[in-house]
């Protein structure tokens, strides 16, 4: 970069006043602020678009997961009562997605509910059954036991779990 001589600097400065330099600096500042505001606006717009894409993707994945879960439930439900009949449990009634209400709110829900005069069975069905699912089902059974006790329902409550994918360790745990 070439250096300006003092004569060249004096020639370039002719006609400049403090007011003109100040006005130019203010124009430059205003221009930078407008540019920053436009950049912020574009970033905000891009962020909103990205959030919508993520929300739509999450909704679609959630819908797929629900469909897969319903498919897994359908695989088991058709022969579930027969399997338990082979084990000595004869059920007279069955219901998918049985909900237990208390004070107008869902207290608990069983994926499948089998019953007769002596037993009530709560079945949790998962696509990929984990030990956490087993623990959650035990808590659900305890809530429903308390619910049945409040309503003088003294049937024996049995819990069962089923899954499309179940590891050996989860089978042992259950």
Number of C-alpha atoms within 10 A of each C-alpha: 3 4 7 10 9 9 9 10 11 10 10 11 10 8 7 9 10 8 9 11 11 11 12 12 12 12 12 12 12 12 12 12 12 12 12 12 12 12 12 12 12 12 12 12 12 12 12 12 12 12 12 12 12 12 12 12 12 12 12 12 12 12 12 12 13 12 12 14 18 15 14 19 23 14 14 16 18 10 11 17 20 14 13 14 12 9 9 9 17 18 19 10 12 16 13 15 15 16 17 16 13 10 6 7 9 10 14 18 20 22 18 22 22 23 21 15 13 13 15 20 22 24 24 24 25 20 17 14 20 19 16 10 17 20 13 12 22 17 13 18 22 13 15 21 18 12 17 15 12 10 9 9 15 14 16 13 17 14 18 16 17 20 19 15 13 15 13 9 10 15 15 8 11 17
